[in-house]
Amino acid sequence: MITPLDFPKAPLRLKRKNGKVYVWCAIRKLDLLCTPEEWVRQHVIHYLINKKKIPIGLIVSEYSLNYNGVNKRADIVVLDRSQNPVLIVECKAPEIPVNDKVMLQIAQYNAKLNANYLFLTNGLNHIVCKVDIGKLVTLDELPEEIV
């Protein structure tokens, strides 16, 4: 079952193939299996595009990076116009808590990417932080202008 999330209604394109539900990704331009985490990721993408007015060309889904010799992928990274990361988003399925373990995961990504903002969400609960000279400042929501 698809869980209602704490995001504005998103114009998602869903389709059923072979008994499974797929969702169109506006970033990757393909149908993806609509897992609970993908459901959250696609809502975040539409939130960034439609609510925060971030140009689609500055949003990367499944951003590859290497951390201590291990290949990792950040769920979503927003770049500035010079292609520098400014926001990292870590999406979890709605049943996965947004906790210290998730914060450690996104902090490891940011050790490589040096983004100004971190956004952790399971679609129901969100943590938004601004990185301010080595410390995290919790915000109520993402600022209107991040790029």
Secondary structure in CASP SS format (residue, H / E / C, confidence):
PFRMAT SS
TARGET T0000
AUTHOR 0000-0000-0000
METHOD secondary structure of the structure
MODEL  1
M C 1.00
I C 1.00
T C 1.00
P C 1.00
L C 1.00
D C 1.00
F C 1.00
P C 1.00
K C 1.00
A C 1.00
P C 1.00
L C 1.00
R C 1.00
L E 1.00
K E 1.00
R E 1.00
K E 1.00
N C 1.00
G C 1.00
K E 1.00
V E 1.00
Y E 1.00
V E 1.00
W E 1.00
C E 1.00
A C 1.00
I C 1.00
R C 1.00
K C 1.00
L E 1.00
D E 1.00
L E 1.00
L E 1.00
C C 1.00
T C 1.00
P H 1.00
E H 1.00
E H 1.00
W H 1.00
V H 1.00
R H 1.00
Q H 1.00
H H 1.00
V H 1.00
I H 1.00
H H 1.00
Y H 1.00
L H 1.00
I H 1.00
N H 1.00
K H 1.00
K C 1.00
K C 1.00
I C 1.00
P C 1.00
I H 1.00
G H 1.00
L H 1.00
I E 1.00
V E 1.00
S E 1.00
E E 1.00
Y E 1.00
S E 1.00
L E 1.00
N E 1.00
Y E 1.00
N C 1.00
G C 1.00
V E 1.00
N E 1.00
K E 1.00
R E 1.00
A E 1.00
D E 1.00
I E 1.00
V E 1.00
V E 1.00
L E 1.00
D C 1.00
R C 1.00
S C 1.00
Q C 1.00
N C 1.00
P E 1.00
V E 1.00
L E 1.00
I E 1.00
V E 1.00
E E 1.00
C E 1.00
K C 1.00
A C 1.00
P C 1.00
E C 1.00
I C 1.00
P C 1.00
V C 1.00
N C 1.00
D H 1.00
K H 1.00
V H 1.00
M H 1.00
L H 1.00
Q H 1.00
I H 1.00
A H 1.00
Q H 1.00
Y H 1.00
N H 1.00
A H 1.00
K H 1.00
L H 1.00
N C 1.00
A C 1.00
N C 1.00
Y E 1.00
L E 1.00
F E 1.00
L E 1.00
T E 1.00
N C 1.00
G C 1.00
L C 1.00
N C 1.00
H E 1.00
I E 1.00
V E 1.00
C E 1.00
K E 1.00
V E 1.00
D E 1.00
I C 1.00
G C 1.00
K E 1.00
L E 1.00
V E 1.00
T E 1.00
L E 1.00
D C 1.00
E C 1.00
L C 1.00
P C 1.00
E C 1.00
E C 1.00
I C 1.00
V C 1.00
END
